[in-house]
Amino acid sequence: MVDRKEADKASVDVLVAGAGYVGLTVAVSLKQARPSLGVAIVDAAPAGVWQKDGRASAIAAAACRMLEQLGVWDEIAPEAQAITEMIITDSRAADPVRPVFLTFDGEVAPGEAFAHMVANRDLNGALRRRAEKLGIDIIEGMAVSAFDTNGVGITVHLADGAALKARLLIAADGVNSKLRDMAGIKTVKWEYGQSGIVCTVAHERPHNGRAEEHFLPAGPFATLPLKPDRDGTNRSSIVWVERTEDAQKLVEGDEFVFEHELEHRFGLKLGEIRVADKPRAWPLGLTLARAFVAPRIALAGDAAHGIHPIAGQGLNLGFKDVAALAEVVVEADRLGQDIGALDVLERYQQWRRFDTLQMGVTTDVLNRLFSNDIGPLRAVRDIGLGLVERMPKLKDFFIRQASGLSGDTPRLLKGEAI
């Protein structure tokens, strides 16, 4: 930790705002590749709050390769659940039968799953321990209140009055990024009128690594396999999209009503179920930053883009940002260039901006196409899913997309050092 008495004198090469997965991973990536760089993290969240996060995330194969390269996957892997199969259905909640329109085998290579489910606490904890081992300072419970840029650096003012000097500030402070606003970067933004409900469900029978996504009129209902807990209880993570008004009533209302509605959607294929933690809901929308960089500042993760969870790619988009930004900064440092100069940062923006826009538009269109009960649309989309099911090469393409291994992939996402 940075000594608060010495903070006013501190100067680093890179300061990362945000100690979530994106902030921690970009700090570790830079420090591992260039030990000579001074890297520090400042986080507005209270110390230890990450340990209370009971959620889990889908980590694509490319991101797993990156985490392995960064020296944290071996710690995470024993608690990670491979997704061995993915099935997609399209129906109404009241339909007695839910026909399967599309199935995916869960491997991008023999023995390599296209994604793993990882508990957020396990991911965050492993990254924090790696950061500590690399000598990365983390200031917790301290927000950035302002910053000043000049030709050679940026001075970041903290809420307690201290200041840190850096050559580059990386904003990884979430979809409602204050640093993005301070930098004057505008966004394209709209709300969907939907909220995502997240909880963990315990069930009688094993899921065998199968993930399911049911397209329902109000929004998708996804069941994602988790590792059994320490006493052997079978578990799955639920991401349940409903209209915001209905979602709030469900999570704030009677537990019996919630479990009844959950069972109605989950079904009894895995035996009796019970809710294993407190359900939470958050509003869904699309947020795309008009620029990913400003003088001495780069946005990464949700600070640059917030998308609908229908394709499960939000976190993995953030990991792509990390890999691209780290590669650009490391190469610039090796060449003796100014790592915070705008021409250097624009290389990162050019790399990531189109891919992010493409994914934002794709998830927006998918949500509008599937989150409705319009008969003709339902017929068209079901025919489309059926056609994809019968075209192995197209299915392989979608698996590569979901695994994060398509397109101009940064080296870290290939499992290569930078």
C-alpha positions in Angstrom: 0.0 0.0 0.0 1.0 3.6 -0.6 1.9 5.4 2.6 -0.7 8.2 2.8 1.9 10.6 4.3 4.1 10.1 1.3 1.3 10.2 -1.3 1.8 13.8 -2.2 5.3 13.0 -3.2 4.4 9.9 -5.2 5.1 9.7 -8.9 4.3 6.6 -11.0 4.3 5.9 -14.7 0.8 4.5 -14.9 -2.1 5.1 -12.4 -5.2 2.9 -12.8 -8.5 4.1 -11.4 -10.6 1.1 -10.5 -9.7 -2.2 -8.8 -12.2 -4.4 -10.6 -11.1 -7.2 -13.0 -10.2 -4.8 -15.8 -8.2 -2.4 -13.6 -6.4 -5.2 -11.8 -5.6 -7.1 -15.0 -4.3 -4.1 -16.9 -2.0 -3.2 -14.0 -0.7 -6.7 -13.7 -0.2 -7.0 -17.5 1.9 -3.8 -17.7 3.9 -4.5 -14.6 4.7 -8.1 -15.6 5.8 -7.1 -19.1 7.7 -4.0 -18.0 8.9 -4.3 -14.4 10.6 -1.0 -14.7 7.2 0.8 -15.0 5.8 2.2 -11.8 2.2 1.1 -11.6 -0.4 1.9 -8.9 -4.1 1.5 -8.5 -6.6 3.8 -6.8 -10.1 2.5 -6.0 -13.1 4.3 -4.7 -14.7 1.2 -3.3 -14.2 0.5 0.5 -11.5 -2.0 1.4 -12.6 -5.6 1.3 -16.0 -4.9 -0.4 -15.0 -7.2 -3.3 -15.0 -10.2 -0.9 -18.8 -9.7 -0.5 -19.5 -10.2 -4.2 -21.4 -13.5 -4.6 -21.8 -13.3 -8.3 -19.9 -15.3 -11.0 -18.7 -14.4 -14.5 -18.3 -16.2 -17.8 -14.6 -16.1 -18.8 -14.0 -16.8 -22.5 -11.2 -19.1 -23.6 -9.1 -16.1 -24.8 -9.3 -14.4 -21.5 -8.4 -17.7 -19.8 -5.3 -17.8 -21.9 -4.4 -14.3 -20.9 -4.9 -15.1 -17.2 -2.7 -18.1 -17.6 0.0 -15.9 -19.2 -0.3 -13.5 -16.3 0.2 -16.3 -13.7 -3.2 -16.4 -12.1 -5.2 -19.1 -13.9 -3.5 -22.0 -12.1 -4.9 -20.5 -8.8 -8.4 -19.9 -10.3 -8.8 -23.1 -12.4 -9.6 -25.6 -9.5 -12.6 -23.4 -8.6 -13.7 -22.7 -12.3 -16.5 -24.6 -14.0 -16.0 -25.4 -17.7 -19.0 -24.8 -20.0 -19.1 -28.0 -21.9 -22.3 -27.4 -23.9 -24.6 -24.4 -24.7 -28.2 -24.8 -25.8 -30.6 -22.1 -27.0 -34.4 -22.2 -26.9 -37.1 -19.7 -27.9 -40.5 -19.9 -26.2 -43.0 -18.3 -23.8 -42.7 -19.0 -20.1 -46.1 -20.8 -20.1 -45.2 -23.1 -23.1 -45.3 -26.8 -21.9 -42.5 -27.7 -24.3 -39.3 -25.6 -25.0 -37.9 -26.9 -28.3 -34.1 -26.6 -28.6 -33.2 -24.6 -31.7 -29.5 -24.4 -31.4 -26.7 -26.3 -29.6 -23.0 -25.6 -29.3 -20.3 -28.0 -28.1 -18.2 -26.2 -25.6 -14.6 -26.6 -27.0 -12.5 -24.3 -29.2 -9.7 -26.9 -29.2 -9.5 -30.4 -27.8 -9.6 -30.1 -24.1 -10.1 -26.3 -24.1 -13.6 -25.1 -23.2 -14.8 -22.0 -25.0 -15.7 -20.5 -21.6 -15.5 -21.1 -17.8 -17.7 -19.8 -15.0 -15.6 -18.2 -12.3 -16.7 -16.8 -9.0 -16.0 -13.0 -8.9 -14.3 -13.3 -5.5 -11.9 -16.0 -6.8 -11.0 -13.9 -9.9 -10.5 -10.7 -8.0 -8.6 -12.3 -5.2 -6.1 -14.1 -7.5 -5.5 -10.8 -9.4 -4.9 -8.9 -6.2 -2.4 -11.4 -4.9 -0.6 -11.3 -8.3 -0.6 -7.5 -8.2 0.9 -7.6 -4.6 3.6 -10.0 -5.7 4.6 -7.7 -8.5 4.8 -4.7 -6.2 1.8 -2.8 -7.5 0.4 -0.4 -4.9 -3.3 -0.3 -4.3 -5.0 2.6 -2.5 -8.5 1.5 -1.5 -11.5 3.6 -0.4 -10.2 6.7 -2.2 -11.9 8.3 -5.2 -10.3 10.6 -7.7 -11.7 14.1 -7.3 -10.0 15.8 -10.2 -6.9 15.8 -12.4 -4.8 18.2 -14.4 -2.9 17.4 -17.5 0.2 19.1 -19.1 2.6 18.3 -21.8 4.6 15.7 -19.8 2.2 14.1 -17.4 -1.0 14.2 -15.4 -1.6 15.1 -11.7 -4.4 13.2 -10.1 -6.1 14.7 -7.0 -7.6 12.3 -4.5 -10.6 12.8 -2.3 -8.5 13.2 0.8 -6.5 16.1 -0.8 -3.4 14.0 -1.7 -2.1 14.0 -5.3 -0.3 11.5 -7.4 1.6 12.3 -10.6 1.7 9.9 -13.6 2.4 9.7 -17.3 -0.8 7.8 -18.0 -4.1 7.5 -16.2 -6.3 4.5 -17.1 -10.0 4.9 -16.3 -11.4 1.5 -15.3 -14.1 2.9 -13.0 -17.2 1.3 -14.5 -20.1 2.2 -16.8 -20.9 5.4 -14.8 -17.3 6.5 -15.0 -16.6 9.8 -13.3 -13.2 10.0 -14.9 -14.8 9.8 -18.4 -17.0 12.7 -17.5 -14.1 14.7 -16.1 -12.2 14.1 -19.3 -15.1 15.6 -21.3 -15.7 12.4 -23.2 -19.3 12.1 -24.3 -21.3 8.9 -24.7 -24.1 7.4 -26.8 -26.5 6.0 -24.3 -30.0 4.7 -23.9 -32.0 2.5 -21.5 -33.8 -0.8 -22.5 -36.5 -0.6 -19.9 -35.2 -4.0 -18.7 -33.3 -5.1 -15.6 -31.0 -8.1 -15.1 -31.7 -10.3 -12.0 -28.7 -12.2 -10.8 -28.7 -15.0 -8.2 -27.3 -18.4 -7.5 -29.5 -21.5 -7.5 -28.9 -24.8 -5.8 -30.4 -27.9 -7.4 -30.6 -31.7 -6.9 -29.0 -33.1 -10.0 -25.7 -32.1 -11.7 -25.7 -29.7 -14.7 -22.8 -31.6 -16.4 -21.4 -28.2 -17.5 -24.4 -27.3 -19.6 -25.4 -23.7 -20.1 -28.8 -22.7 -21.3 -30.3 -19.5 -22.7 -34.1 -19.3 -23.0 -35.3 -16.4 -25.1 -38.5 -15.2 -23.4 -40.8 -12.3 -24.4 -39.5 -10.1 -21.6 -35.8 -10.9 -22.2 -33.4 -13.9 -22.0 -33.2 -16.2 -19.0 -29.8 -17.9 -18.8 -28.6 -20.7 -16.5 -24.9 -20.9 -16.2 -23.1 -23.9 -14.5 -21.1 -23.3 -11.4 -18.6 -25.6 -9.6 -20.3 -27.5 -6.7 -19.7 -25.9 -3.4 -17.5 -27.4 -0.7 -20.3 -29.7 0.6 -21.0 -31.0 -2.9 -24.2 -29.0 -3.5 -25.0 -28.6 -7.3 -25.2 -24.9 -8.3 -26.0 -22.7 -11.2 -25.8 -18.9 -11.8 -29.0 -17.2 -13.1 -29.0 -14.1 -15.3 -32.7 -13.3 -15.7 -33.8 -10.3 -17.8 -37.3 -8.8 -17.0 -39.0 -5.5 -17.6 -37.6 -3.2 -14.9 -40.9 -2.7 -13.1 -41.4 -6.5 -12.9 -37.8 -7.1 -11.9 -38.0 -4.7 -8.9 -41.2 -6.3 -7.7 -39.6 -9.7 -7.9 -36.4 -9.0 -6.0 -38.1 -6.8 -3.4 -41.2 -8.9 -2.9 -42.1 -12.1 -1.2 -39.5 -14.9 -1.4 -42.1 -17.5 -2.2 -43.3 -15.6 -5.2 -39.8 -15.1 -6.5 -39.0 -18.8 -6.2 -42.3 -19.8 -7.8 -41.5 -17.5 -10.8 -37.9 -18.7 -11.0 -39.0 -22.4 -11.0 -41.5 -21.6 -13.7 -38.7 -20.5 -15.9 -35.9 -22.8 -14.7 -38.0 -26.0 -14.8 -37.5 -29.2 -12.9 -34.9 -30.8 -15.2 -32.3 -30.6 -12.4 -34.7 -31.6 -9.7 -35.9 -29.4 -6.9 -34.2 -25.9 -6.7 -33.7 -23.3 -4.1 -32.3 -19.7 -4.2 -28.9 -19.8 -2.5 -28.3 -16.1 -2.1 -30.1 -12.7 -2.2 -31.3 -11.9 -5.7 -30.2 -8.5 -7.0 -31.3 -6.5 -10.1 -29.6 -3.7 -12.1 -31.0 -1.7 -15.0 -29.8 -2.5 -18.5 -28.8 -0.1 -21.2 -26.3 0.6 -23.9 -23.4 3.0 -23.2 -20.7 3.6 -25.8 -18.0 6.3 -25.3 -17.5 8.5 -28.3 -13.8 8.4 -27.7 -11.7 5.9 -25.8 -8.8 8.3 -25.2 -8.0 11.8 -24.2 -4.6 13.5 -23.5 -2.9 11.3 -20.9 -6.1 9.2 -20.3 -7.4 5.9 -21.7 -10.8 4.3 -21.0 -11.0 0.5 -20.5 -13.8 -1.9 -19.7 -17.2 -0.6 -18.8 -15.9 2.9 -18.7 -15.6 2.7 -22.5 -18.7 0.5 -23.1 -21.6 -1.0 -21.4 -23.7 -3.6 -23.4 -26.6 -5.9 -22.9 -25.8 -9.2 -21.3 -27.7 -11.2 -24.0 -24.4 -12.5 -25.5 -22.4 -12.7 -22.2 -19.6 -10.6 -23.7 -19.4 -7.6 -21.4 -16.5 -8.7 -19.2 -14.7 -10.3 -22.2 -14.8 -7.0 -24.1 -13.1 -5.5 -21.1 -10.4 -8.1 -21.2 -9.9 -7.4 -24.9 -9.3 -3.7 -24.0 -6.8 -4.8 -21.4 -4.8 -6.9 -23.8 -4.8 -4.3 -26.6 -4.0 -1.3 -24.2 -1.2 -3.3 -22.5 0.4 -4.3 -25.8 0.3 -0.7 -27.2 1.7 0.8 -24.0 4.5 -1.8 -23.6 5.6 -1.5 -27.2 5.7 2.3 -26.9 7.8 2.1 -23.7 10.2 -0.3 -25.4 10.7 2.1 -28.2 11.3 5.0 -25.8 8.0 6.7 -26.7 5.8 8.7 -24.3 3.3 6.1 -23.1 0.7 8.8 -22.3 1.0 10.8 -25.6 -2.2 11.0 -27.6 -0.7 9.5 -30.8 0.3 6.4 -28.8 -3.1 6.1 -27.1 -4.9 6.5 -30.5 -3.3 3.2 -31.6 -5.3 1.6 -28.8 -8.5 3.4 -29.8 -8.2 2.4 -33.4 -7.7 -1.2 -32.3 -10.7 -1.4 -30.0 -13.3 1.1 -31.2 -14.8 -0.8 -34.2 -14.9 -4.1 -32.4 -16.7 -2.5 -29.5 -19.2 -0.7 -31.7 -19.9 -3.9 -33.6 -20.6 -5.8 -30.4 -22.7 -3.0 -29.0 -24.9 -3.0 -32.2 -25.0 -6.8 -32.3 -26.3 -7.1 -28.7 -28.8 -4.3 -29.3 -30.2 -5.9 -32.4 -30.3 -9.3 -30.7 -32.2 -7.9 -27.7 -34.7 -6.1 -29.9 -35.2 -9.2 -32.1 -35.6 -11.7 -29.3 -37.2 -9.7 -26.4 -40.7 -9.6 -27.8 -43.7 -11.8 -28.5 -44.4 -10.8 -32.1 -45.5 -13.8 -34.1 -43.8 -13.1 -37.5 -40.6 -12.1 -35.8 -40.6 -15.3 -33.7 -41.1 -17.4 -36.8 -38.2 -15.7 -38.6 -35.7 -15.9 -35.7 -36.6 -19.6 -35.1 -36.0 -20.4 -38.7 -32.7 -18.5 -38.5 -31.6 -20.5 -35.4 -32.5 -23.7 -37.1 -30.5 -22.9 -40.1 -27.4 -22.1 -38.0 -27.9 -25.5 -36.2 -27.6 -27.2 -39.6 -24.4 -25.4 -40.7 -21.3 -26.7 -38.7 -18.9 -24.1 -40.2 -21.2 -21.2 -39.1 -21.5 -22.7 -35.7 -17.7 -23.0 -35.5 -17.5 -19.3 -36.4 -19.9 -18.3 -33.6 -17.9 -20.4 -31.1 -14.7 -18.6 -32.1 -16.5 -15.3 -31.7 -17.8 -16.3 -28.2 -14.4 -17.6 -27.2 -12.7 -14.2 -28.0 -10.3 -15.8 -30.5 -11.6 -14.1 -33.7 -10.4 -11.0 -35.4 -7.3 -9.0 -34.7 -6.5 -10.7 -31.4 -3.9 -9.1 -29.0 -1.0 -11.4 -28.0 -2.1 -11.8 -24.4 -5.4 -13.3 -25.6 -3.5 -15.8 -27.6 -1.6 -16.8 -24.5 1.6 -15.1 -25.7 3.8 -12.7 -23.7 4.0 -9.1 -24.7 
